[in-house]
């Protein structure tokens, strides 16, 4: 039973670590649900279904894990991320499970046991079971394994999930190692790479830049656009997108709502002034809990600063109502003191069994006796505190700081500790008890004291009332009822002076639209097969707003539409037309390239040290075609006119400088091995596998 108690003490830590592991690695057996009642599929991966039931189960578990890490709260963005990451987790599991099976990668029972209790345990096991001094708690891991059958169902489930994550991590490590060991760069290829990097060629260049040709002299017709599209459409694949115009009807507090909040706190002012227990009164009547921390001038609203610190209003004085950060408030002075804002102390913590965050086994009585003994020694010779802290303190930081806590702000430490340092002179040595145990404390320094106040603030949030919601909805409903087409939508916005907003590229995974933090309803509507271009939506009821949208454009997955490419790449098409036109003009000059550039507003220059791996060609920018031509020529050769990216070129190779002879290509092998390993670490292998499987993603229907 003692072992089970020890496990339960580490339950919170295990939940957090399991959460991290689940999000970082893909679970295996968990996804194989036998529940056949749910037939709706969130996705299909190469024919293997991810059912809603399996998906929902894992989402709920991951949500709980993330909540544990975030202190129990989740934002809208966090919630969406968990849903999206869970689906990717399940897709990856299917893809990698097939890959592991094809390669024969497995983790045996003995190997998995070794991950927990072998000479070199898995890093996540070590992180999950760490002693206060940072060492691995092997005994606690053994306790989990030995007493597994006696654990409660929740602890059992968490342990099994953790075990599966460790197994998946081991499989992933094996897979990455297998890929890394597969790297091989033949000597001949290394030799070629070395030459591509270091063989240099210089050339005399005759060039006519495209920017010397007026755009007005180039006519781009529909045939040119279509030719460019057909030749380049494979470069411009696109995912499905939607474009919308939308109008937001914000739900903000009305004057009546503001007046109500002000009246609420005003009506309580008399009772608040007379009541003795201000903290209980605040907790019973306020939208914000009582805050007992001491406030200096810089910590209070400007409106309160003079009232509290300059007008000599004593304890019990109540000020307000006043508005601050979306609340109407009344504030009561509970206490006034001169306090140091920054404090410094050293300490030795003597903890005991069941104290907060304690792994100590001594009883409370034994801890008190030890603390008294240490206190007596330190009082006789305070220089011994540092050495004693390292030997006796149960604060893990004492191993590195010898008990010296450095500077800390007023209120940062647990109450009794903080007040001892605040109330005593520099050099004072004493002992206090806190939930962590007994502290032998030496006050080592403090900043000059200044006035501080402890305030009880009764706050009422200024929020829209039901009537306000109804009024704004009526306005939005009138807009929708009277305007049923895109033309009506635009006309009404102009006439009513509303702010029309545009979002040009909604995707199925879009989770933010300008001014809207939770737009998934709108995204689902925009991608619904029944929503057509020109359709107006109904009213979307979102966070503190109503939204009405109209679909203005729909692009399906595949090739980017012809119209977009033709319009977006007009400057490229014009450059190609200029190149063809200049090449035709150049024919009239034959090989008299000097005359060509004289008559065609060209230039003659030299480009030195051209390499095959280089992309820039002198000051002409990126010219891969020209560089390739130069590298392929011999010294003294002259090219035909080359239609490049930025101009028309004729080049004459003037000098070839071979790379220095070498037989040592180890640096190249290291460079390419590092590149290869980085690609593995960046999930390039998984991305390649994913690109080659058929995935039907229906997740937009579910989140």
N, C-alpha and C positions, 0 to 999 in steps of 0.2 A: 504493500500500500504506500510505503514511503516513496518507492520508485514512481508510482503513478502520480503522486503529489508533485514530484520533481518535474515530471513531464508536463503536468498542467501549468506549472509556473512558466514554462517556455512556450505555452500554446500560442500566445499573441505573436511572438517572434516567428514561430513556424508558419503562421498564417501569412505574414508579410513576405517571408522568403518563398513560400509556395506561390504567392501571387506573382512575385518577380519571375520565378522560374516558369510559371505557366505562360506569362506574356513573352518571355524570351525564347522558349522552346515549344515545340509542338508536341502535344500529348498524343498517345497512340490509342490504347484500347478504350479510352473514355468515350470516343466518338461512335463506337459500334453499338448503338442503341438497338434493342430488340423490340422497341415499341412500334408496332405496325399500324397503330391507329392513325398516326399523323402521316399523311401522304403528300403534303405540300412540300416542295423542294426549294430551299433557299438558293441552291446552286447544284450543278452537275459537273463533275470533273472526269472527263474521258468515260462517261457513262455511269460513274459512281455517284450516287445521290447523297447530298447533304440535306437531310430532312429538317423541317422546322423544329421538330421535337428535340433532336440532337443539338441543333444550333442553339435553341433557346436554353437548354440545360447548361451548356458551356458558357453562354453569355451571362446567365445569372451567377454562375460561380465566379467568373472573371470580374463581374461587377462587384461582388462581395470582397474579392481580393484587393481590388483597386480602392474600394472604400476603406479597407483596413489600412492601406498605405497612406491614404489622404485624410485620415482622421474622421472617417465616416461621411464625408461629403463628396458629391460629384457634380460638376458643372454640366451644362448641356453639351459642351464640346467634349468633355471627358466621356460622357455617356455614348456619344456618337463614335468616338475613337474606340471604345471597348467593343462596340458592335462590329465596326469595320475590321478591327484587328483580329477579332475572334473568327470571322469568316476567312480571313487570309491565313490564320492559324490552321483552320480545318482544311483549306485547299492545299496548303503546304504539306500537311500530314499525309494526305492522299498521294501527292506527287512523290514525296520522299520515301514513303513506305514502299511504293513500287520500285523506286530506284534502289533502295537497300536490298529488297528481295532479289532484284536482278543481279546485284553484285555479290549476293551471299553474305551481307553484313548482318551480324546478330550480336546480342549481348547475352552471354550465358549467366546462369544464376550465380556461379562462383565469381564471375567478373563483376556483376552488379554488387555483390556483397563486398568485394574489394574496393568499390567506389565509396563505400561507407566506412569500412573499418580496415582497409589495407594500409600499406606504408605511406601511400600518397593519395589520400581521399580526394574526391571531387571538390573543386573549389566552392561549389554552392553548399555542400555538406559542411565544409569548414566554416563558411560564413554563417550558417544557420546555428551551429553549435559551438559558440565561442565563449570562453571564460572571461571574466572582467579584465584579466591581464592580457587578453588577445590570443591566448593559446587555445588549441582545439580541445573541446570537451568530448573525448572519445567515449568516456563512460556513459554519458547521457545518450549518445547514439546507440550504444549497445543496449541501454535500458529500453529505448523505444522498440528495438527489434525483439528483444527478449520478452517484453510484456505486451506485445502487439495485440494478442487475443483478448487481453483484459481492458483495452482502451474502449472509451465510449464510441458510438458510431461516427460522430463528427470528427474526433481525433483520428479514427481509423481511415476515414475518407481522405482527410488532409495528408496523412502519411502516405497513402497509396498514390495520391496525385503527385506528391513530392518525389516518390520513388520512380514514377513513370517519367517525370521531367528529367531526373538524373539519368535514367536509361536513354532517353532521347538525346540528351547532351552527349552521352558517350557515343551513341551512333553517329551523331553529327561530327564529333571529333575524329572518329575513324574515317568517315567519308572525306573530310577535309584533308586528313593525312594521306589517304589514298590518292587524292587528286594532286597534292603537292609532290608526292613521290613519283608521279607520272610525268613530271617535267623533264624534257630532254631537248637540248639544243645541239644539233650536229655541228662538228667543227667547220664543215664547209659553209653552213648557214651563218655561223658566227663570223667567218671570214668575209662573207658577203655583206653582213651588217656593218662590219668594221669599215669596209670599203665605201659603203653608202654614206657613212658618217664622215669619212675623212678624205676620200678622193675629191679633189677640187678642180673646177674648170672655170676659166675666165673667157668672156666672150665680148665681141664688139656687137653693139645692138643698134639697129635702125627701128624706130618705133613711131607709130602714130596713135596717140591716145584717143580713146573714144570721147573724152570730155572736150576735145577740140572740135568735135562735130556737133553742130546745133541740133537739138532734139526736133526742131521744126522741119528739118530736112529728112526725117525718118517717118514714114507712114506705116503704122502697125494696123493691119486689117484683121478681120475675123479668122482668116486662114492662118495667119501667123500665130494668133492666140491658140487656135486648135492644135497647130503643129507643136507648139511649146508644151501644151497640156498633155498631148499623147506621148511626147518624148520624156516627160518628167513626172507624170502623175504618180508613178510608183514611189517617188521620193516624198510625196506629201500625203501619206495615210493619215486619217483622222478618226478619233473616237466620236461617238454620237454626242451632239451638242444641241442646245436649245438657246434661243434668245428671247428675252421678255422685256416688256415695259411694265412698270408697276407704280402704284400710288399707295402711300402709307397714310393711314388715319391713326395718328398717335393718341393713345389714351393717357392723358396727363391730368393731374388733379385740377379740378375747377376751383373758382374762388370759394364756392360753398364748401368744398373739401378742405381747403386751407383754413377757412374760418372754423370748421368743425374741429380740426386738430388743435387749433389755438384755444378754443373754448374748452376742450377736454382737459387740457393741463391747467387752464385758468380755474376751472371748477374745483380742482384738487389742491389748489395752492394753500387755502386756509388750513385744511387738514394736514397738509404736508408741513406747514409751519409749526403746527402744534404737536405733531406726532414725535415720540421719543425715538423709536426704532426706524430711522430713515431707510436703512437697507431693506428691511422687510417690506416697508411701504412701497419702495421702488420696485422690488421684485414682484409684488402683487399687482401693481398698476401700470408699469412701464413696458414699452415694447423693447427696451434694452435692459439687460440685467445690471444690477448694481456693480460698480467698479470701485474697488477699495484702494486702488493705487494712488500714490501721492502725485499731485500735479504742480508743476512750476508754471511760470508765466508763459513759457513757450508751448505748454501742453494744453492750454485752454483757448477757446475762441476769443478773438479780439474783443468782442462785446463783454466778455466776462473778466478780462484781465484787470481793467481799472476797478471794477466793482469789488473784486476779491482782494487784490494786492495793494490798491492805492487809497481806498476809502475807509479803511479801518472797520469794515463790517465784520462783526464777530461771529463766533460759532453759533449756528442756528439761523443765520440770515438766509432768506430765500429770495432768489432773483428770477424774474421772468414774468410772463412767457417770452421766449426769444426763439428765433428760427436758426437752425444750423444743420447743414448737410441733409436736408430732406425731412427733418423732424422739428416739431415744436417742443420746447423743453422748459422746465423750471429746475433750477439748481439750488441746492441747500449746502451751506458750508458745515461739514461734519466735524472737521478738526483743522487746526493751523499749527504748523511747526516750522522751525528753522532746521533744514536737513541738508546733508551733503548729497549732491547728485551723483558723485563718483566715489567709490570706496575701494579699499585694497585690504586683503587679508590672506593669511595662511591658515591651514587647518589640518587636523588628523581626524578621519572618520572611523569610528569603531561601531560597526554594524552588528546585527544579530539576526537570528532566524526569523523569517516572516516580516522583517523590515522592508521598506520600499526598495525595490531593485537590488535586493541583497541575496547573495549566495552563501552568506555566512551560516555556520552551524551552531555557534555559541548561543547560549540563552541570553535574554535581556539582562538578567542579573550578572552573568559573567561579563557581558559587554560593559556594564556600568562599573564593575570592579576594575576592569582593565583600563577604562577611560580615566577613572580617578587616579590610578597609578601613574598613567602617562602625564596627566595634568600636573601632578605633584613634581614629576621630574622636570617638566618644561618650565614650571613656575620658578624652580631653583636655578635653571640655566636655560633661558629661552633660545639659545643658539642650537640646542639639541633637537628643536622641533623638526628641522629638515631631515635629519638622519632618521629620527623616529617615524616620520611620515612615510618614508620609503619602506621601512620595515613593518610598520603596524597599520597604516591607513588602508581602509577598504574602499577608498576612492581610487579607481584605476589610474587616474591622471597623476597620482602621487609618484608613480614610477618614473615619470619624466619631468615633473615640475617640483618634486620634493614638498608638495603640499601648498606651494605658492599659487594662489588663484588669480593673481594679477588684478588689474582694475576691473570692476564691474559696476553697473549702474544701480542706483537705489531701486529696490523692488525686484531685482533680477534673481536673487537667491531666495530659498525657502524662508518663510516669515521669521521664525525665531533666530535663525542665523543672521538674516539681514538686519534685524533690529539690534542684535548684540553689537554688530560692527557699527551701526549707525549711532548707537547710544553711548559708546565707550571711547575713551581717548586713545590716540595712537600709542601703541606699546602695551595696551591692556591684554591680558591673557585670561581666558575663562572657558567654561563649558556650557553648551546648551544641548537640549534634546530636540530632534526633528523626526519626521516620519522615516528618515534614512538611518537614524541611529544617534549616537552621541558624537558631538563635534568638539574637539579641543581647538580653540580659536585664538589667533594672535592678530590684533588689529595693527596693520603695518602702515597705512596711509589713508588720507581722505582729502577731498577738495573742500574749499571753504563753504560753509553752510549758507543757504539762502531760503527765503520763505517758500513754503509749499502748503498746498491745501488738499484735504481729502474731501471730495464732493459727492453728494448723492444727486444724481441727475435723473429726473423723471421725464421720459421722452415718449412722444406719440408720433408715429410715422405719418407723414402727409401722403395719403394714397387716394387713388380714384375710388369714389363710391360706386355702388350699383347703379345709381342714377346716371353718373358720368359714363359708365360703360354703356348703358342703354342709349344715352344721347349720341355717343360717338358711333355706336352700331347703327343707329337710325340714319345718321349722316352717310355712312358707308353703304347701307342698304338702299338708300335713295339714289346714290350714285350708280349702283349696279342695276337697279330696277329701270332707271331712265336711260341707261346707256348699255346697249347690248352688242354693239359691234366695235371693232378697232377704231373706225372713223368716229363713232360717238364718243369713245373713250378719250381720244386725243382732243376732240372739240370741247368736251366737258372740262377737261383739265385746264385748257387755255381759258375758257370762259370763267371758271371758278377760281383761277389763280392758284391751282394746286401744283405741287412739285412732282413732275413726272421723272421717274428714275429708270435707268436702263441697265440690264445685266446681259452682256452680249454672248457669254459662253458658259451657260449652265452645263455641268456634266452630271452623270448619275451619282457621283460621289460628292457633289458640292455640299458643303456644310456651312457656308457663309455667303450671304448676299449683302451688299452694302446697306447698312442700316437695319439688317435683320440677322439675328444671331442663331435662329433656329428655323431654317427655311425648308425643312425636308418635305412638308406638305406641298409647298409650291413646286419643288423639284419633281415629286411624284406626279403631280398634275401635269406639269410640262412634258413629261415623258410618257404619259398615258397614251395608249394607242388611239384613244377616242378624241384626244385633244389635237385640233388642227390649227395651222397657222391662221391667225386672225381671230381665234376664239378668245372670249373673255372668261375669266374664272368667276367662281362664286367668291364669297368673302372668306378669307383665311383668318382664323382667330389665333393669333400668335401672342408672344409675350408682350403685354402692354401695348398692343397695336392690332388694327385690322388692316389687311392688305388685299388689294384687288390687282390682278395682273392680266396682261394680254400676251399671247404667244405671237412673236413677230417673225421667228425663223426656226426652221427645223433642219438639222443636218444629221444624216444617219452614218453609222460606222462604215468605214471603207475609204475610198478615194475622196480627197477634198473636192468639192464641187468645182466644175469648170469655171464658173463665173468668179469664184473667189480667187483661184489661181491666176486667171487672166488679168484680174484687176490688181492683185497684190504684187505680181511680178512684172508689171509693165516695164520697169526700168531694166530688168534683165532681158526681156524680149527686145527692147530697143537696143541694148548693147549687142545682142546677137545680130540684129539687122544692120547695125553700124559696121560690125565686123565683116559681114558678107559684102556690104557695099564697098568698104575700103579694100577688101581683097580683090574685088572686081576691078576697082580703079587701079590697083597696083599692077595688074597684068599689063597695062599699057606701057609700063616703064621697063618691062623685062627684068634684066639684072642690074639696071642702073638705079641702085637703091638710094644713092645720094640725091639723085634727081627726084626720086619718089618722095623722100621726106621733105625736100625743098618745096615741092609743089603741093604737098598734102599736109603742110604745117606739122611736120614730124620733128624728130630729134635724133641725134646720134650720141651714143654714150657707151660706157664700158661697165659691165657688171662682173665683178671678180668673186672668186671663191664660192662658186655655185656648187652645192652638194645635193645628192639625190634625196637626202632626208630633209633638206631645207625647204621651206614653203615660200619664203619671200624671195622675189627676184629683183634685187636692187631696190630702187624707190618706186617700182611699179606695183608693189603689193603681191598678193597671192597669184602666182602664175604657174600652176602645176604642169600644164601642157607645154609651156615654153621651157621649164626646167627639165622635163623629161626629154624634150628634143635636144637640148644642149648636152645633157649627160650621154645621150646616145650617139653623139657626133665625134669625129676625130679632129685633131688639131688641123686647122686650115680649111675645114669644110664650111660651106655656107648653106643655110637652110632655105627652103621655099618660104613664102610669107605664111605666118602662123596667126590664125585668128585666136587671140588669147582672151583672158577674162576682162582685161582693162584696156586693150589696144591691139593693133596689128603689129606684128614683130617679124623682123628678119634678123637672124643671129649668125655670127661667124666666130667659130671657136679659135681663140688666139693662144691659149695655153692650157695644158693639162698637167696637173700636179698630183701624181699618185700618192697615196697614203704611205707613211713610213712603214717599211717592212717589219712584220712582227709574227711571232708564232704563239704569243700569249693573248688569248681572248677571254681570260678569266673575268675581267671587269665587265665584258659584254654579257657573259653567262650570268654573273651576279645581277646585273641590271634587269635582264629579262626574267630571271627567276623571281626577283622581287616584284616585278610587274605581275607575273603570273600568280604569285601568292596573294598579292593585294586584290586581284580580281576574285579569287576564291573567298577571301575575307569579306569582300563587298557583295557576296551572294550572286556573282555572275553565273555560276553553275546552275543554281536554282532558277534564276531568271531565264536561262536558256531552256531548261526543262519545261518551265511554265509556258514559254512561248510556243512550245511544240505539243501542247495538249489542248484539247478542245474544252473550254470552260463556258458553261451557260450560267450567267450570273443574274439571278432574280432578286437580289438583295434589296433593290429599291422598293420592292413591295412590302418589305418587312421593317425597315428602319430608315 
